[in-house]
Amino acid sequence: MSDIDRLIELQRASDAEFAKLTGLDGEEHQQHWERWRTAAETVQAAITKAAEGQNRYELEARVKKAARHPETEG
């Protein structure tokens, strides 16, 4: 698996955790929010590390586009 593929998978995992927040409240919302926050922190740290020597913003945008709209890639 390439570095970009790994970043895309991390972003998809973060997005999936975020989607689980819909309709939740109270303790259940808090638990899922913590999972999403951890997943988001993981992808952000991985993007920062992978972006060394290149534009971080552009890499993050490319990863998010590929993760959320795979039909437009390639």
Long-range contacts (C-beta under 8 A, 24 or more apart in sequence): 3-50, 4-50, 4-62, 4-63, 4-66, 6-46, 7-43, 7-46, 7-47, 7-50, 7-59, 7-63, 8-63, 8-66, 8-67, 9-67, 10-39, 10-42, 10-43, 10-46, 11-43, 11-63, 11-64, 11-66, 11-67, 11-68, 12-67, 13-39, 13-42, 13-43, 14-39, 14-40, 14-42, 14-43, 15-67, 15-68
